[in-house]
């Protein structure tokens, strides 16, 4: 997949393609249905398949003080886009001036002139341009230009519509199991391992202190997770996301104990895929009580990880 950040870099080989435009915040199962249809349609037409998204999100440009942190770092989003089999990704630089563009002008300048699209695939709630053009307007504009246009219906799970806002609520409440269902994969944190307090070593449970700033995190709690290293190796992990009240630490940290791992992780990238919330973070009356609880947590992590691995391949 080729990635472009300027439309004047968009090559001729990617023009006359099938495109989907959107924020694609969660890249969840609903987005997967749209992008899969883009790829399928492009192949049937022997054309290029492409997604057009905004970087940063429009809300971070218009209302930075109220904008929620992104669910994923940019490099994670790019990897997810690529996993759908797209040929091209446009990460369009979002500016206030660009966001003032009307729907019709956006269609002519971006879809027709810059992308040269022959077909568009969108969700039923798609809106575009400063004046919030609807999918019906887009259908009209596509008909005027003889572009093929398809609307993909929302994906539901148990009668609930899959959406990025729903996934945000689930993640922020710690319900990573349900978030996994709607995402189609575990919610993941990507961060760099830095030097921490090294207290875990003295307790018999060495932890990696994972630094992940500027992105959404699950509710502070203890989680069962899968930890993926740079080389692709995956380990079950007990993750303490939050403070450590037993030792008077209130600051939020991500501390991951990788089961059956030995080695140096400092400075390396670690991906934590949250599988299940195990418990709240509580204060223990003694080190011994904490160690006993951590021993039980590790046993739970092992069981959750083995169950998950038996039912799904880690992605």
C-alpha positions as semicolon CSV with decimal commas, in nm:
position;residue;x (nm);y (nm);z (nm)
1;X;0,000;0,000;0,000
2;X;0,130;0,344;-0,098
3;X;0,070;0,634;0,141
4;X;0,032;0,993;0,024
5;X;0,013;1,317;0,220
6;X;-0,033;1,553;-0,074
7;X;-0,285;1,527;-0,353
8;X;-0,042;1,666;-0,607
9;X;0,168;1,356;-0,536
10;X;-0,122;1,126;-0,627
11;X;0,013;0,926;-0,923
12;X;-0,162;0,852;-1,250
13;X;-0,159;0,478;-1,173
14;X;-0,387;0,542;-0,872
15;X;-0,634;0,758;-1,060
16;X;-0,953;0,611;-1,209
17;X;-0,985;0,414;-0,888
18;X;-1,241;0,321;-0,623
19;X;-1,228;0,546;-0,316
20;X;-1,382;0,574;0,029
21;X;-1,361;0,901;0,223
22;X;-1,394;0,931;0,600
23;X;-1,236;0,989;0,941
24;X;-1,204;0,613;1,003
25;X;-1,141;0,680;1,371
26;X;-1,181;0,329;1,507
27;X;-1,121;0,127;1,190
28;X;-1,383;-0,109;1,330
29;X;-1,601;-0,376;1,170
30;X;-1,821;-0,114;1,006
31;X;-1,518;0,047;0,843
32;X;-1,390;-0,299;0,751
33;X;-1,714;-0,366;0,560
34;X;-1,674;-0,041;0,365
35;X;-1,304;-0,087;0,286
36;X;-1,352;-0,451;0,193
37;X;-1,617;-0,340;-0,054
38;X;-1,376;-0,080;-0,193
39;X;-1,116;-0,349;-0,256
40;X;-1,371;-0,590;-0,403
41;X;-1,515;-0,328;-0,639
42;X;-1,169;-0,211;-0,745
43;X;-1,065;-0,563;-0,833
44;X;-1,379;-0,615;-1,039
45;X;-1,294;-0,299;-1,234
46;X;-0,921;-0,372;-1,246
47;X;-0,873;-0,038;-1,070
48;X;-0,685;0,106;-0,775
49;X;-0,846;0,084;-0,429
50;X;-0,792;0,383;-0,201
51;X;-0,902;0,539;0,128
52;X;-0,898;0,915;0,186
53;X;-0,879;1,027;0,547
54;X;-0,784;1,335;0,744
55;X;-0,473;1,384;0,956
56;X;-0,522;1,510;1,215
57;X;-0,890;1,452;1,283
58;X;-1,104;1,759;1,203
59;X;-1,214;1,786;1,567
60;X;-0,853;1,831;1,676
61;X;-0,823;2,127;1,439
62;X;-1,159;2,293;1,512
63;X;-1,193;2,217;1,886
64;X;-0,854;2,101;2,014
65;X;-0,946;2,167;2,378
66;X;-1,247;1,934;2,355
67;X;-1,119;1,675;2,110
68;X;-1,088;1,323;2,241
69;X;-0,745;1,163;2,200
70;X;-0,718;0,933;1,898
71;X;-0,785;0,565;1,951
72;X;-0,462;0,478;1,768
73;X;-0,128;0,628;1,687
74;X;-0,088;0,717;1,320
75;X;0,147;0,428;1,251
76;X;-0,114;0,187;1,390
77;X;-0,383;0,335;1,165
78;X;-0,162;0,302;0,860
79;X;-0,098;-0,064;0,942
80;X;-0,469;-0,126;0,987
81;X;-0,554;0,040;0,655
82;X;-0,295;-0,177;0,486
83;X;-0,439;-0,492;0,645
84;X;-0,759;-0,441;0,442
85;X;-0,569;-0,486;0,118
86;X;-0,589;-0,128;-0,009
87;X;-0,358;-0,008;-0,283
88;X;-0,337;0,353;-0,163
89;X;-0,401;0,569;0,143
90;X;-0,430;0,948;0,138
91;X;-0,360;1,116;0,474
92;X;-0,483;1,461;0,387
93;X;-0,341;1,742;0,605
94;X;-0,637;1,897;0,785
95;X;-0,646;2,277;0,806
96;X;-0,918;2,524;0,902
97;X;-0,918;2,656;0,546
98;X;-0,975;2,310;0,403
99;X;-1,258;2,244;0,649
100;X;-1,440;2,549;0,512
101;X;-1,473;2,381;0,173
102;X;-1,834;2,317;0,072
103;X;-1,962;1,973;-0,026
104;X;-1,990;2,042;-0,400
105;X;-1,651;2,213;-0,415
106;X;-1,491;1,928;-0,221
107;X;-1,642;1,676;-0,461
108;X;-1,521;1,857;-0,772
109;X;-1,177;1,953;-0,648
110;X;-1,089;1,641;-0,451
111;X;-1,291;1,348;-0,584
112;X;-1,301;1,444;-0,952
113;X;-0,995;1,660;-1,017
114;X;-0,734;1,532;-0,770
115;X;-0,831;1,166;-0,724
116;X;-0,997;1,108;-1,059
117;X;-1,220;0,849;-0,894
118;X;-1,452;0,628;-1,100
119;X;-1,641;0,496;-0,797
120;X;-1,710;0,589;-0,435
121;X;-1,808;0,360;-0,147
122;X;-1,938;0,515;0,175
123;X;-2,138;0,437;0,487
124;X;-2,501;0,545;0,521
125;X;-2,411;0,817;0,774
126;X;-2,146;0,976;0,551
127;X;-2,133;1,356;0,557
128;X;-1,887;1,574;0,369
129;X;-1,793;1,936;0,326
130;X;-1,848;2,239;0,547
131;X;-2,222;2,223;0,477
132;X;-2,243;1,856;0,577
133;X;-2,348;1,711;0,242
134;X;-2,544;1,386;0,277
135;X;-2,510;1,054;0,100
136;X;-2,809;1,149;-0,116
137;X;-2,625;1,463;-0,233
138;X;-2,319;1,253;-0,302
139;X;-2,530;1,011;-0,506
140;X;-2,659;1,306;-0,709
141;X;-2,310;1,445;-0,770
142;X;-2,178;1,103;-0,869
143;X;-2,466;1,059;-1,115
144;X;-2,386;1,396;-1,273
145;X;-2,027;1,285;-1,328
146;X;-2,115;0,923;-1,422
147;X;-1,935;0,790;-1,114
148;X;-2,042;0,466;-0,958
149;X;-2,166;0,514;-0,601
150;X;-2,243;0,252;-0,337
151;X;-2,368;0,284;0,020
152;X;-2,268;0,011;0,266
153;X;-2,523;-0,045;0,541
154;X;-2,413;-0,024;0,907
155;X;-2,277;-0,335;1,077
156;X;-2,463;-0,446;1,389
157;X;-2,376;-0,687;1,666
158;X;-2,660;-0,810;1,885
159;X;-2,881;-0,529;1,763
160;X;-2,620;-0,263;1,844
161;X;-2,466;-0,057;1,568
162;X;-2,089;-0,062;1,546
163;X;-1,945;0,289;1,579
164;X;-1,627;0,461;1,692
165;X;-1,815;0,645;1,969
166;X;-1,942;0,315;2,107
167;X;-1,593;0,169;2,105
168;X;-1,460;0,476;2,285
169;X;-1,721;0,432;2,558
170;X;-1,639;0,064;2,597
171;X;-1,265;0,125;2,613
172;X;-1,296;0,413;2,858
173;X;-1,514;0,198;3,085
174;X;-1,268;-0,091;3,075
175;X;-1,499;-0,324;2,882
176;X;-1,226;-0,435;2,645
177;X;-1,401;-0,767;2,577
178;X;-1,702;-0,599;2,415
179;X;-1,476;-0,347;2,244
180;X;-1,296;-0,644;2,088
181;X;-1,625;-0,775;1,949
182;X;-1,712;-0,444;1,780
183;X;-1,359;-0,376;1,659
184;X;-1,309;-0,725;1,522
185;X;-0,977;-0,745;1,709
186;X;-0,845;-0,653;2,054
187;X;-0,798;-0,286;2,137
188;X;-0,426;-0,216;2,130
189;X;-0,182;0,026;2,292
190;X;0,150;0,089;2,120
191;X;0,429;0,237;2,328
192;X;0,798;0,250;2,407
193;X;0,943;0,071;2,710
194;X;1,113;0,316;2,944
195;X;1,286;0,287;3,280
196;X;1,031;0,272;3,561
197;X;1,044;0,227;3,937
198;X;1,172;-0,131;3,900
199;X;0,958;-0,223;4,198
200;X;0,811;-0,525;4,021
201;X;1,147;-0,701;4,025
202;X;1,157;-0,688;4,403
203;X;0,813;-0,849;4,413
204;X;0,904;-1,128;4,173
205;X;0,702;-0,981;3,887
206;X;0,929;-0,763;3,668
207;X;0,731;-0,520;3,454
208;X;0,788;-0,318;3,140
209;X;0,696;0,048;3,185
210;X;0,519;0,132;2,858
211;X;0,498;0,499;2,761
212;X;0,203;0,577;2,530
213;X;0,112;0,946;2,529
214;X;-0,159;1,127;2,339
215;X;-0,383;0,826;2,270
216;X;-0,696;0,683;2,430
217;X;-0,639;0,431;2,707
218;X;-0,871;0,189;2,882
219;X;-1,001;0,269;3,229
220;X;-0,740;0,222;3,503
221;X;-0,756;-0,144;3,605
222;X;-0,566;-0,472;3,586
223;X;-0,598;-0,644;3,248
224;X;-0,512;-0,970;3,080
225;X;-0,334;-0,885;2,757
226;X;-0,120;-1,014;2,475
227;X;0,216;-0,838;2,442
228;X;0,380;-0,836;2,099
229;X;0,750;-0,756;2,061
230;X;0,921;-0,599;1,760
231;X;1,018;-0,942;1,628
232;X;0,653;-1,058;1,629
233;X;0,684;-1,279;1,937
234;X;0,370;-1,273;2,152
235;X;0,355;-1,326;2,528
236;X;0,066;-1,333;2,773
237;X;0,087;-1,023;2,991
238;X;-0,063;-0,892;3,315
239;X;-0,108;-0,517;3,272
240;X;-0,150;-0,275;3,561
241;X;-0,286;0,041;3,400
242;X;-0,312;0,312;3,661
243;X;-0,149;0,391;3,993
244;X;-0,004;0,172;4,265
245;X;-0,189;0,271;4,583
246;X;-0,013;0,004;4,791
247;X;0,306;0,209;4,755
248;X;0,139;0,551;4,749
249;X;0,174;0,602;4,373
250;X;-0,120;0,787;4,213
251;X;0,022;0,868;3,868
252;X;-0,115;0,672;3,574
253;X;0,133;0,421;3,432
254;X;0,115;0,120;3,204
255;X;0,312;-0,162;3,363
256;X;0,315;-0,496;3,182
257;X;0,445;-0,821;3,328
258;X;0,522;-1,057;3,040
259;X;0,484;-1,420;3,140
260;X;0,777;-1,650;3,061
261;X;0,987;-1,363;2,925
262;X;1,343;-1,277;3,015
263;X;1,549;-1,009;2,852
264;X;1,593;-0,635;2,811
265;X;1,303;-0,437;2,665
266;X;1,423;-0,083;2,735
267;X;1,382;0,144;2,436
268;X;1,186;-0,114;2,239
269;X;0,832;-0,094;2,104
270;X;0,568;-0,302;2,280
271;X;0,211;-0,364;2,161
272;X;-0,043;-0,450;2,427
273;X;-0,368;-0,608;2,305
274;X;-0,622;-0,596;2,588
275;X;-0,817;-0,922;2,618
276;X;-1,008;-0,891;2,945
277;X;-1,038;-0,669;3,250
278;X;-0,945;-0,875;3,555
279;X;-1,012;-0,640;3,845
280;X;-1,002;-0,287;3,977
281;X;-0,683;-0,139;4,117
282;X;-0,694;-0,155;4,497
283;X;-0,465;-0,086;4,788
284;X;-0,327;-0,391;4,969
285;X;-0,230;-0,389;5,334
286;X;0,105;-0,559;5,283
287;X;0,357;-0,666;5,020
288;X;0,266;-1,026;5,091
289;X;-0,100;-0,963;5,019
290;X;-0,010;-0,785;4,695
291;X;0,217;-1,070;4,584
292;X;-0,058;-1,321;4,657
293;X;-0,303;-1,121;4,447
294;X;-0,051;-1,082;4,163
295;X;0,006;-1,457;4,162
296;X;-0,366;-1,507;4,111
297;X;-0,370;-1,238;3,841
298;X;-0,094;-1,417;3,650
299;X;-0,287;-1,744;3,664
300;X;-0,594;-1,564;3,528
301;X;-0,390;-1,404;3,250
302;X;-0,256;-1,739;3,143
303;X;-0,606;-1,887;3,125
304;X;-0,750;-1,589;2,933
305;X;-0,459;-1,587;2,689
306;X;-0,480;-1,961;2,622
307;X;-0,855;-1,938;2,567
308;X;-0,820;-1,647;2,328
309;X;-0,533;-1,808;2,139
310;X;-0,733;-2,127;2,092
311;X;-1,021;-1,935;1,930
312;X;-0,849;-1,667;1,727
313;X;-0,514;-1,592;1,574
314;X;-0,342;-1,291;1,727
315;X;-0,323;-1,005;1,481
